[in-house]
């Protein structure tokens, strides 16, 4: 899970990084934290990054481009990443509301205040680490939901295509669909394919093109419906 910290104070960067490491250890989760001392550098890194951050800590008072202006630029670009501001002032509450920030950390803050701020983005963090149990080679294995690109039926089995590999799973497509029914990014594409739209690069009248190179055929009867689902997903989840 990628997290950005943007603050022109080196000591504040170090403190926040330390708190994130402590929090990750307590929660038994993995975090990849990147530090930036200018908004310009952070925005450039964000634009180039293959993996976008799920959370950005932004200091409001910075030279050149301040944190509030940075947040406005991100939102104007359609990026919905969670944002937590770090600041020594409470003057920007209305602006923070307008850019849909998830909260404030008032400097100087301690670890308890940090944990309280993190609780406001807990749903997003839980989504990053949500898992399902699937039987592979006679053993139950946990798969992160976000790592599943698509699944297809293959000779009475399900072939699960993930970001790291493909696995033959001892599960029916209907059972897999039931496990993922609460996940809005997954759609059935006919009877044979279950697709994670988070990995869809584009769609035309006949196929879904996935970023890793696969193409998923769309049944004629579902083409309009799936095109609309894809467009709606893109609108609601644009991050880059």
DRENDO-1510 file (C-alpha; in Angstrom, 1 decimal, always signed):
<recs>
REC; n; res; u; v; w
REC; 1; UNK; +0.0; +0.0; +0.0 .
REC; 2; UNK; +1.5; +3.3; -1.1 .
REC; 3; UNK; +1.3; +6.4; +1.1 .
REC; 4; UNK; +2.7; +9.8; +0.3 .
REC; 5; UNK; +3.9; +12.4; +2.9 .
REC; 6; UNK; +4.4; +16.0; +1.6 .
REC; 7; UNK; +5.9; +18.4; +4.1 .
REC; 8; UNK; +8.8; +21.0; +3.7 .
REC; 9; UNK; +9.8; +20.3; +7.3 .
REC; 10; UNK; +12.3; +17.4; +7.5 .
REC; 11; UNK; +11.6; +16.8; +11.2 .
REC; 12; UNK; +7.8; +16.6; +10.6 .
REC; 13; UNK; +8.5; +14.2; +7.7 .
REC; 14; UNK; +10.5; +12.0; +10.0 .
REC; 15; UNK; +8.0; +12.1; +12.8 .
REC; 16; UNK; +5.1; +11.2; +10.5 .
REC; 17; UNK; +7.1; +8.4; +8.8 .
REC; 18; UNK; +7.9; +7.0; +12.2 .
REC; 19; UNK; +4.3; +7.0; +13.3 .
REC; 20; UNK; +3.2; +5.3; +10.0 .
REC; 21; UNK; +5.8; +2.5; +10.6 .
REC; 22; UNK; +4.6; +2.0; +14.2 .
REC; 23; UNK; +1.0; +2.0; +13.0 .
REC; 24; UNK; +1.7; -0.6; +10.3 .
REC; 25; UNK; +3.4; -2.9; +12.8 .
REC; 26; UNK; +0.5; -2.7; +15.2 .
REC; 27; UNK; -2.0; -3.3; +12.5 .
REC; 28; UNK; +0.1; -6.0; +10.8 .
REC; 29; UNK; -0.1; -4.4; +7.4 .
REC; 30; UNK; +2.5; -3.4; +4.8 .
REC; 31; UNK; +3.1; +0.2; +3.8 .
REC; 32; UNK; +5.4; +1.8; +1.2 .
REC; 33; UNK; +5.9; +5.4; +2.4 .
REC; 34; UNK; +7.4; +8.0; +0.1 .
REC; 35; UNK; +8.5; +11.4; +1.4 .
REC; 36; UNK; +8.4; +14.8; -0.5 .
REC; 37; UNK; +9.5; +18.2; +0.6 .
REC; 38; UNK; +7.7; +20.1; -2.2 .
REC; 39; UNK; +4.3; +19.7; -3.7 .
REC; 40; UNK; +5.8; +20.0; -7.2 .
REC; 41; UNK; +7.9; +16.9; -6.6 .
REC; 42; UNK; +5.0; +15.0; -5.2 .
REC; 43; UNK; +2.7; +15.9; -8.1 .
REC; 44; UNK; +5.3; +14.9; -10.6 .
REC; 45; UNK; +5.9; +11.5; -8.9 .
REC; 46; UNK; +2.2; +10.9; -8.6 .
REC; 47; UNK; +1.7; +11.5; -12.4 .
REC; 48; UNK; +4.5; +9.0; -13.2 .
REC; 49; UNK; +3.7; +6.4; -10.6 .
REC; 50; UNK; +2.3; +3.0; -11.8 .
REC; 51; UNK; +1.0; +2.4; -8.3 .
REC; 52; UNK; -0.9; +5.4; -7.0 .
REC; 53; UNK; -1.1; +6.3; -3.2 .
REC; 54; UNK; -4.2; +5.4; -1.3 .
REC; 55; UNK; -3.4; +8.2; +1.2 .
REC; 56; UNK; -1.6; +11.5; +1.0 .
REC; 57; UNK; -0.5; +13.6; +4.0 .
REC; 58; UNK; -0.3; +17.2; +3.0 .
REC; 59; UNK; +1.3; +20.1; +5.0 .
REC; 60; UNK; -0.8; +23.2; +4.3 .
REC; 61; UNK; +2.0; +25.8; +4.7 .
REC; 62; UNK; +4.7; +25.1; +2.1 .
REC; 63; UNK; +6.6; +27.4; -0.2 .
REC; 64; UNK; +5.6; +27.8; -3.9 .
REC; 65; UNK; +2.6; +25.4; -4.0 .
REC; 66; UNK; +1.0; +25.0; -0.6 .
REC; 67; UNK; -0.9; +22.0; +0.6 .
REC; 68; UNK; -4.4; +23.4; +0.0 .
REC; 69; UNK; -3.6; +24.4; -3.5 .
REC; 70; UNK; -2.1; +21.0; -4.1 .
REC; 71; UNK; -5.3; +19.3; -2.9 .
REC; 72; UNK; -7.4; +21.5; -5.2 .
REC; 73; UNK; -5.2; +20.5; -8.2 .
REC; 74; UNK; -5.6; +16.8; -7.3 .
REC; 75; UNK; -9.4; +17.1; -7.0 .
REC; 76; UNK; -9.6; +19.1; -10.2 .
REC; 77; UNK; -7.8; +16.3; -12.0 .
REC; 78; UNK; -10.4; +13.8; -10.7 .
REC; 79; UNK; -8.1; +12.1; -8.2 .
REC; 80; UNK; -10.1; +10.8; -5.2 .
REC; 81; UNK; -7.2; +9.6; -3.0 .
REC; 82; UNK; -7.7; +10.1; +0.7 .
REC; 83; UNK; -6.1; +13.3; +2.0 .
REC; 84; UNK; -5.1; +14.2; +5.6 .
REC; 85; UNK; -3.8; +17.7; +6.2 .
REC; 86; UNK; -1.0; +18.5; +8.6 .
REC; 87; UNK; -1.0; +22.1; +9.8 .
REC; 88; UNK; -0.4; +24.4; +12.7 .
REC; 89; UNK; -3.5; +26.4; +12.0 .
REC; 90; UNK; -7.3; +25.9; +12.0 .
REC; 91; UNK; -8.0; +28.6; +9.4 .
REC; 92; UNK; -8.7; +26.3; +6.5 .
REC; 93; UNK; -11.6; +24.2; +7.7 .
REC; 94; UNK; -14.0; +25.4; +5.0 .
REC; 95; UNK; -11.4; +24.9; +2.2 .
REC; 96; UNK; -10.6; +21.4; +3.5 .
REC; 97; UNK; -14.3; +20.6; +3.3 .
REC; 98; UNK; -14.5; +21.8; -0.3 .
REC; 99; UNK; -11.6; +19.5; -1.4 .
REC; 100; UNK; -13.1; +16.5; +0.5 .
REC; 101; UNK; -10.2; +16.1; +2.9 .
REC; 102; UNK; -10.5; +13.3; +5.4 .
REC; 103; UNK; -9.2; +15.3; +8.4 .
REC; 104; UNK; -6.5; +17.4; +10.1 .
REC; 105; UNK; -3.5; +16.7; +12.1 .
REC; 106; UNK; -2.7; +19.8; +14.2 .
REC; 107; UNK; +1.0; +20.3; +14.7 .
REC; 108; UNK; +2.6; +19.4; +17.0 .
REC; 109; UNK; +0.7; +16.1; +17.2 .
REC; 110; UNK; +1.4; +12.9; +19.2 .
REC; 111; UNK; +0.8; +9.3; +18.3 .
REC; 112; UNK; -2.7; +9.2; +19.8 .
REC; 113; UNK; -3.8; +12.1; +17.6 .
REC; 114; UNK; -2.2; +10.4; +14.6 .
REC; 115; UNK; -4.2; +7.2; +15.2 .
REC; 116; UNK; -7.4; +9.2; +15.5 .
REC; 117; UNK; -6.7; +10.8; +12.1 .
REC; 118; UNK; -6.0; +7.3; +10.6 .
REC; 119; UNK; -9.3; +6.0; +11.9 .
REC; 120; UNK; -11.0; +8.4; +9.5 .
REC; 121; UNK; -9.5; +6.6; +6.5 .
REC; 122; UNK; -9.8; +3.1; +7.9 .
REC; 123; UNK; -12.4; +2.1; +5.3 .
REC; 124; UNK; -10.0; +2.9; +2.5 .
REC; 125; UNK; -7.2; +1.0; +4.3 .
REC; 126; UNK; -9.4; -2.0; +4.9 .
REC; 127; UNK; -10.3; -2.1; +1.2 .
REC; 128; UNK; -6.6; -2.3; +0.4 .
REC; 129; UNK; -6.2; -5.4; +2.6 .
REC; 130; UNK; -9.5; -7.2; +2.2 .
REC; 131; UNK; -8.9; -10.9; +1.5 .
REC; 132; UNK; -11.0; -13.9; +0.5 .
REC; 133; UNK; -10.2; -17.6; +1.1 .
REC; 134; UNK; -10.0; -19.9; -2.0 .
REC; 135; UNK; -8.9; -23.5; -2.1 .
REC; 136; UNK; -5.8; -24.0; -4.3 .
REC; 137; UNK; -4.2; -27.5; -4.6 .
REC; 138; UNK; -6.2; -28.8; -1.7 .
REC; 139; UNK; -5.1; -26.0; +0.6 .
REC; 140; UNK; -6.9; -22.8; +1.6 .
REC; 141; UNK; -5.1; -19.7; +0.4 .
REC; 142; UNK; -5.9; -16.0; +1.1 .
REC; 143; UNK; -6.0; -13.7; -1.9 .
REC; 144; UNK; -6.2; -9.9; -1.6 .
REC; 145; UNK; -9.3; -8.9; -3.5 .
REC; 146; UNK; -7.5; -6.0; -5.1 .
REC; 147; UNK; -4.9; -8.4; -6.6 .
REC; 148; UNK; -7.5; -10.4; -8.6 .
REC; 149; UNK; -7.5; -9.2; -12.2 .
REC; 150; UNK; -10.2; -11.6; -13.6 .
REC; 151; UNK; -11.4; -15.1; -13.4 .
REC; 152; UNK; -12.5; -17.5; -16.2 .
REC; 153; UNK; -14.0; -21.0; -16.3 .
REC; 154; UNK; -11.7; -23.6; -17.7 .
REC; 155; UNK; -12.7; -27.3; -17.9 .
REC; 156; UNK; -15.1; -27.2; -14.9 .
REC; 157; UNK; -12.6; -25.2; -12.8 .
REC; 158; UNK; -12.0; -21.6; -12.3 .
REC; 159; UNK; -8.7; -20.1; -13.5 .
REC; 160; UNK; -7.9; -17.1; -11.2 .
REC; 161; UNK; -5.7; -14.5; -12.9 .
REC; 162; UNK; -3.9; -12.4; -10.3 .
REC; 163; UNK; -1.2; -9.7; -10.4 .
REC; 164; UNK; +1.5; -12.3; -9.6 .
REC; 165; UNK; +0.3; -15.5; -11.3 .
REC; 166; UNK; -2.6; -17.6; -12.5 .
REC; 167; UNK; -4.1; -20.2; -10.2 .
REC; 168; UNK; -6.5; -23.1; -10.8 .
REC; 169; UNK; -9.1; -22.8; -8.0 .
REC; 170; UNK; -11.4; -25.4; -6.5 .
REC; 171; UNK; -14.4; -23.2; -6.6 .
REC; 172; UNK; -17.3; -22.6; -9.0 .
REC; 173; UNK; -17.8; -19.3; -10.8 .
REC; 174; UNK; -21.1; -18.8; -9.0 .
REC; 175; UNK; -19.4; -19.3; -5.6 .
REC; 176; UNK; -16.6; -16.9; -6.5 .
REC; 177; UNK; -19.2; -14.4; -7.7 .
REC; 178; UNK; -20.9; -14.7; -4.3 .
REC; 179; UNK; -17.6; -14.1; -2.4 .
REC; 180; UNK; -17.1; -10.9; -4.4 .
REC; 181; UNK; -20.7; -9.7; -4.5 .
REC; 182; UNK; -20.0; -6.7; -2.3 .
REC; 183; UNK; -17.1; -5.5; -4.5 .
REC; 184; UNK; -18.3; -2.9; -7.0 .
REC; 185; UNK; -15.3; -3.3; -9.3 .
REC; 186; UNK; -16.2; -6.9; -10.2 .
REC; 187; UNK; -18.7; -7.6; -13.0 .
REC; 188; UNK; -19.8; -10.8; -14.7 .
REC; 189; UNK; -19.0; -10.7; -18.5 .
REC; 190; UNK; -21.3; -13.6; -19.6 .
REC; 191; UNK; -21.1; -16.9; -17.8 .
REC; 192; UNK; -17.4; -17.5; -18.2 .
REC; 193; UNK; -15.7; -14.4; -17.0 .
REC; 194; UNK; -15.6; -12.3; -13.8 .
REC; 195; UNK; -13.7; -9.1; -14.4 .
REC; 196; UNK; -12.2; -6.6; -12.0 .
REC; 197; UNK; -12.7; -3.2; -13.7 .
REC; 198; UNK; -9.8; -1.7; -11.7 .
REC; 199; UNK; -7.6; -3.5; -14.3 .
REC; 200; UNK; -9.5; -2.5; -17.4 .
REC; 201; UNK; -7.6; -0.3; -19.7 .
REC; 202; UNK; -10.4; +0.3; -22.2 .
REC; 203; UNK; -13.5; -1.2; -23.7 .
REC; 204; UNK; -15.0; -1.2; -27.2 .
REC; 205; UNK; -18.2; -2.7; -28.5 .
REC; 206; UNK; -17.0; -6.3; -28.4 .
REC; 207; UNK; -14.2; -6.7; -25.8 .
REC; 208; UNK; -12.7; -5.4; -22.5 .
REC; 209; UNK; -9.0; -4.7; -22.8 .
REC; 210; UNK; -7.0; -5.3; -19.6 .
REC; 211; UNK; -3.8; -3.5; -18.7 .
REC; 212; UNK; -1.8; -6.8; -18.5 .
REC; 213; UNK; -2.7; -7.6; -22.1 .
REC; 214; UNK; -5.7; -9.9; -21.9 .
REC; 215; UNK; -8.9; -9.3; -23.8 .
REC; 216; UNK; -12.3; -10.4; -22.5 .
REC; 217; UNK; -15.1; -11.0; -25.0 .
REC; 218; UNK; -18.4; -9.3; -24.3 .
REC; 219; UNK; -21.6; -11.2; -25.2 .
REC; 220; UNK; -23.8; -9.2; -27.6 .
REC; 221; UNK; -26.7; -9.1; -25.2 .
REC; 222; UNK; -24.5; -7.5; -22.5 .
REC; 223; UNK; -22.5; -4.9; -24.5 .
REC; 224; UNK; -24.6; -1.9; -23.6 .
REC; 225; UNK; -24.9; -2.8; -20.0 .
REC; 226; UNK; -21.2; -3.5; -19.5 .
REC; 227; UNK; -20.2; -0.4; -21.3 .
REC; 228; UNK; -22.4; +1.7; -19.0 .
REC; 229; UNK; -21.0; -0.2; -15.9 .
REC; 230; UNK; -17.4; +0.5; -17.1 .
REC; 231; UNK; -18.1; +4.2; -17.7 .
REC; 232; UNK; -19.8; +4.6; -14.3 .
REC; 233; UNK; -16.9; +2.9; -12.6 .
REC; 234; UNK; -14.4; +5.2; -14.3 .
REC; 235; UNK; -16.3; +8.2; -13.2 .
REC; 236; UNK; -16.5; +7.1; -9.6 .
REC; 237; UNK; -13.0; +5.8; -9.2 .
REC; 238; UNK; -10.7; +7.9; -11.3 .
REC; 239; UNK; -7.3; +8.2; -9.4 .
REC; 240; UNK; -4.8; +9.3; -12.1 .
</recs>
